[in-house]
Amino acid sequence: MSEQQHRHKSGFETRAIHAGYEPDPMTGAVIPPIYATSTYKQDGVGGLRGGYEYSRTANPTRTALEGNLAALEEGERGFAFASGLAAEDTLVRTLCRPGDHVVLPNDAYGGTFRLFDKVEQAWGLVHDPAPASDLDAVRAAIRPGETKLVWVETPTNPLLGIGDIEALAGIAHEAGALLVVDNTFASPYLQQPLTLGADIVVHSTTKYCGGHSDVVGGALVVKDLEIAEQLAFHQNSIGAVAGPFDAWLVLRGLKTLAVRMDRHCDNAEQVVAFLEDHPQVTEVFYPGLESHPGHEIAARQMRRFGGIVSFRVAGGEQQALDVCGRAEVFTLGESLGGVESLIEHPGRMTHASVAGTELEVPADMVRLSVGIETADDLVADLDRALGGAGG
Ligand SMILES: *Cc1c(COP(=O)(O)O)cnc(C)c1O
């Protein structure tokens, strides 16, 4: 089957393993080599083999990753960057001009907020916050004629809020704006925003796409070819590209995304069931719970509910810190989406920068990135950390 056929007709897992690359015709190499080259021999001036002239513009390993990401998100073109934030910055420089307005999630990933608030704003971009779960608030935050982008994350971090992508696309388009969805938490396996009306998907491939906590990377996927051309121009002009080794690591990660995500979800469900019954746990945040305010929308637009779980404890901040400190199978650390389980205290760690604002997260909250270890070991570890059996 040709690459094109894989891209358009095959199931997700088949695309994850095959899209973007055909075995090398010369050597038969099944996996794309790490093309550690900056430049390419030309057959006479301007005689490019396969279109490659300089690796900032294009590199075959990166091309394979970009084709794979486009296929997984059901977009037309993908672009791979040095980090999620590099992807975001390139997107903004491509689609916005000083004086334009952007609606941001009120609880955006901290690095995204900092990028807009400290870097893009100094360049002349204006932004207003709105919770993606509140359609009226998003509508009210839009400035007709000025708003270029409506930017959402779903699920959000660390409260796992859910935005209705289809409805948000309608609201953005009605106002002449584009809908950008940061799909990092769901990954393309659980949710494909472009098929729901979004215009651009953003990824920190550092998280589930890479999946092994061994690479920092970012990506954009679009369905409009004109926007794709503009992005290609800016990707090359700004130059914040993924290097060939990083691109290769993310591509390798994507091959197992489906099986990893299913296990992340299985394990998260077991952890949630345990936490829901635990006397020291006062509230569990997981979109798979029927009590979650975004559950119905999540069930409609996501395949499953993901690997991130947050919860609050009865003993206040000290107990939350103790749980983080006592866990052993869960490693205390920031980031998420790797095969290993991570635990963190958002108030003091990932979300320390919003302390004292309306976005401050509860001090008694713990966030888990549930990995793919043996579920019983994860539950036993949390039980111990919460002061249960053996604690
Ligand atoms: C990590 C993350 C980013 C930023 O990506 P980097 O690869 O760290 O630059 C953006 N959005 C979300 C939701 C993230 O989790």
The ligand as an ORCA input file, in Angstrom:
! r2SCAN-3c Opt
* xyz 0 1
  C       4.330     20.920     27.813
  C       3.194     21.627     27.176
  C       3.390     22.680     26.262
  C       4.769     23.230     25.949
  O       5.553     22.314     25.263
  P       7.151     22.235     25.386
  O       7.472     21.032     24.544
  O       7.485     22.072     26.836
  O       7.690     23.504     24.820
  C       2.284     23.261     25.680
  N       1.040     22.843     25.973
  C       0.795     21.847     26.851
  C      -0.609     21.450     27.146
  C       1.856     21.207     27.485
  O       1.615     20.234     28.372
*
